[in-house]
Amino acid sequence: MSPTANFSKQCEGWLGEEYVRVYAESARQEIASIYAFHEFLPGYEVWGSWGLDALCLASNTQFYRIPWIPLSETHRQLAYSSVEALRVAFAVLHEATPAYENFGKEIHFVTPIVFGGNLNDSSTIAMVDQATHAQLCVYWNRVYARPQAGAQGG
């Protein structure tokens, strides 16, 4: 088992072909704040980053993968049924080290997929630090929310 699978400290690396990051327990509230979870995904607790998705714990104690853009419950996909199931999966994590060139970075599409970005066009991919990623996500999530608010009379 990975030595950090107790999830008290941040860990990141590969689970199979996917790059994942679980945030330190002490950092999750701040990370939720910079990504404006209170605005876009109330009732969910951000636990990590999973490729293009956020790994979120719902009030039903299940983990969901939800795209960073749009950060919306309607796009959630069940990832793990419990903390224990997540812990079991992380037993085979191939941990990355700070020597990895993209350690601590997030994937961002210059044009997000929901706005017509191309998942297969590597020229539109940028690896950015978490603070920049959060700013970009909040911006694009607000853009995404505008038509929905207008349709609801807001």
N, C-alpha and C positions, 0 to 999 in steps of 0.2 A: 504494500500500500504506500502511496505517496506520503512522505512525512508531513505534508501540509494539508492532508485530507480532513483534518479537523475543522478547517475553514476559518480558523482564527486569524491566519495570516494570508496575504494575497499569494495566489499561485497561478501560474500560467504555463501553457505548453500545448502539446498535441494529444488529442484523444482520437486515435485513428488518423483520418485526413483533416480533421477540423482543429483549428487553433482556438483555444478557450482560455478565459481568465475568470477566476473567482476572486472577488474583492475581499480584503480583510474585513472582518466583522466590524471593526472600529471605524472603517471608512465608508460603509454602505450608506449611512444617512447623508453624509456630505455629497456623495456621488449622486444619490437620488435628487438632492437639491440642485446641483449644477445641471442636471438633465431635466429639471422641472417635472419630476414624476407627479408632484401634487397637482399639476395642471393637466397632464396628459394621461396619467395612469394611476389615479388615486386608488389606494387599497392594495397596491402591489409594492413589494420590496425588491429593489434591484440587488442581485447577488453577483452578477458578473456579465461578461461579454462573451458571445459565442458566435464568432464570425461576424456576420452583418446583424446579428440579433443581440438583444439584451436577454439575460437569463433572470427571470423574475419569479419570486415566490408570491403566490396568491393567498388570500385568506383561507382557502380550502386546503392549505398546506401542500399544494402541488406546485411544481416548477413548470414554467412555460417559457418558450422562446418567443419573443416578440420583436419584430424588426425595430431597429432604432428609429427608422423613418419609414412609415408612420408609427409612432409609439402609441398604439391603439389596441385596446382589448379585442377588437373585432379581428385582429390579425394574429392572435395568439395560437401557438401550437404546443400541445402537451409534450414536455421533455422528460420529466421525472415525477413519479408519484409521491415522493417524500424526500426529506433530507437524507435519510439512510440510502435510498436508491441512488441519489447523487453521489454520496460518499463511496458506494460500491463502484460506480462508474469511474470515479477519480482514482481508484486503486491502480489503474493502468495508465495514468497520466504520464506522458514523457515530458517532464518539466523542462522549460526553457530557462536560460540564464541571461543576465544582463548583457552578455556578449552577443546574443542574437540581435541582428540589426533592427528588428521591429519589436523588440521587447518593450512592453508598456505602451505600445501604439495601437491605434484603432484604424480599421479600414473605413474609408469614406469615399463614396462616389461623388464626383464633382456635380453631376446631375443624378440625384437619387433615383433609384429604380422606379419608385412609385410615380415619378414625374417624367418617365421615359428614358431614364438612364439604361445603358446596356451592360448587363452582367458580364458579357464576354469581351468587352472593350477595355483592355488593361490601361489604355491611355487616359481613361477617366477615373482611375483609382488613385487615391492619395492615402498615404500612411501618415496619420497625424497624432499628436499627443492628445491625452484625454481631455484637457481643458479646451483645446480647439475643437475636438470632436463634439464635446458637449454644446459649445456655442453653435456649431453648425447644425446639430440635431435640433436644438431648441428653435433656431430660425426656421428650418424646413418643416418642423412639426407645427409651428404656428401658421406657416403658409398652407399646409395641408388642412389644418382645422378651419380656416376661413370659409371655404365653400360649405362645409358642414354646418357651421354656425349660421350662415346666411340662409341655408335651406330650412333651418329650424326657427327662422324669424329673429335671429340674433345678429 
